[in-house]
Amino acid sequence: MDDIKPSEYARSRNFLDGAVTQLSPYISRGVISTAQVKQHLLQKGFTPKTCERLFQQLAWREYFQRVWQHVPDLHLRNVKNTPTHLQFQGIPESVLDAKTGIHAIDMGIKQLYETGTMHNHMRMYVAMMVCNVAKCDWREPATWMYSHLLDADVASNFLSWQWVCGAFSSKLYFANQENINKYSHSNQAGTFLDIPYEDFGTMNVPKELNQKRSFVSPSTLEAAEFPEVMSLWKWRDLPRASNKQLLLYTPYHLDPVWRNDENAERVLLLDTQVLGILPMGKKVLEFVLDLAKNIKGISVVLGDMNEFMEVIQAQGLTCRTKEHPLVTSSTILYDERDWLYPEYDGYSPSFFHFWKKCENAQKKELQKLHK
Ligand SMILES: Cc1cc2nc3c(=O)[nH]c(=O)nc-3n(C[C@H](O)[C@H](O)[C@H](O)COP(=O)(O)OP(=O)(O)OC[C@H]3O[C@@H](n4cnc5c(N)ncnc54)[C@H](O)[C@@H]3O)c2cc1C
């Protein structure tokens, strides 16, 4: 957070080598919150005006989270519109193999495979190429991208794909070669994207994107592959310490300072039901396990959430976690997440609508400070 340069960020964030924060893996995994980032910058003396662009991006994340709370199955269905141009299932082979012929995009996909990261603009390019140029339905490719991202987050990922292809927005997003060249500092020409914007509407699927393949999920996680991961049944039979409280962590809640002065058993549950629907590649899992090492005394358990809750109840433990749409058991106690705008927890029909409310809240906050 100390390295953030808000003015530089505002000026360059759309460039693939721009001064972005690279904080999303830590925000998505619940290690730090968007509210902490905002607070940190204000405490360092940056003005809200200087940080406006960044605060707006943080608000995008919060907006998506709020939509998710109201539309829990958004990874499965079109939230606002049904796009009629999405005629195909699967993913273009050239995208999966990073061989589309658009050099910047191929580099972006290779980087995703190697590092688990991808710049926001590159994610938009890939999604628009798959959905709006190759006309593939968003569900499978969004799951493919999700499985490789260190920052994988259901709301940000699936709603962004839906935003690009018009399922969560009123128009399709397109970028041509000129735009890609500008933001990647490249000068490629003569590609299938080297066309004026008005031609996108009538363009046929280019031959480079014609061949489709189904996405093969990373193989189901075996506890034996990772020495620190134990099966639910092994964990169940461990001798229990005297404390009756269990603090539950998930791959989306790895906050190392949460209730850290409390005497409690701590478990990171890798829920096999969630992993079956929302797969996690090996690199991503390794990242999650590394983050879990920040939590003292934590056990990592692989198992089904319902069966886990049965064990908890049978052993007379109370279970507490942080609120998150992927954890829905009614027998768990929930702490609030750390929100930027806790007062706006309803469903906003658009980001613009949400942001207007946030701006008003910010103005009021500032007025209070100046009084
Ligand atoms: C197709 C697609 C898929 C995406 N999938 C994910 C995902 O699985 N997980 C995820 O965290 N983000 C996702 N995003 C949003 C965005 O690309 C990343 O949050 C951003 O690239 C993270 O890099 P950064 O931390 O350097 O961002 P910065 O630009 O430095 O922004 C700071 C923070 O603001 C938030 N933020 C910034 N841009 C967005 C955005 N467009 N939407 C939501 N929040 C934003 C993030 O929490 C980010 O860490 C996706 C975007 C697209 C277009």
The ligand as an ORCA input file, in Angstrom:
! r2SCAN-3c Opt
* xyz 0 1
  C     -12.928    -10.056    -17.538
  C     -12.494     -9.531    -16.193
  C     -12.314    -10.416    -15.134
  C     -11.952     -9.940    -13.864
  N     -11.800    -10.826    -12.833
  C     -11.465    -10.379    -11.597
  C     -11.316    -11.276    -10.497
  O     -11.540    -12.486    -10.590
  N     -10.928    -10.753     -9.300
  C     -10.694     -9.423     -9.134
  O     -10.320     -9.015     -8.024
  N     -10.847     -8.558    -10.150
  C     -11.222     -8.984    -11.380
  N     -11.369     -8.091    -12.406
  C     -11.229     -6.655    -12.128
  C      -9.831     -6.089    -12.342
  O      -9.294     -6.533    -13.565
  C      -8.846     -6.440    -11.227
  O      -9.418     -6.172     -9.967
  C      -7.578     -5.591    -11.387
  O      -6.962     -5.862    -12.618
  C      -6.643     -5.904    -10.263
  O      -5.376     -5.295    -10.420
  P      -4.888     -4.185     -9.429
  O      -5.036     -4.632     -8.021
  O      -3.531     -3.762     -9.872
  O      -5.968     -3.076     -9.713
  P      -5.932     -1.505     -9.504
  O      -6.237     -0.862    -10.800
  O      -4.711     -1.088     -8.802
  O      -7.199     -1.235     -8.581
  C      -7.176     -1.281     -7.161
  C      -8.240     -2.223     -6.686
  O      -9.519     -1.792     -7.139
  C     -10.321     -2.912     -7.480
  N     -10.606     -2.866     -8.918
  C      -9.900     -2.249     -9.884
  N     -10.491     -2.392    -11.071
  C     -11.580     -3.136    -10.866
  C     -12.613     -3.610    -11.712
  N     -12.654     -3.343    -12.999
  N     -13.594     -4.349    -11.147
  C     -13.585     -4.629     -9.820
  N     -12.645     -4.178     -8.965
  C     -11.665     -3.448     -9.491
  C      -9.513     -4.152     -7.143
  O      -9.843     -4.609     -5.855
  C      -8.088     -3.629     -7.217
  O      -7.195     -4.368     -6.438
  C     -11.742     -8.547    -13.682
  C     -11.915     -7.670    -14.757
  C     -12.282     -8.156    -15.993
  C     -12.456     -7.180    -17.128
*
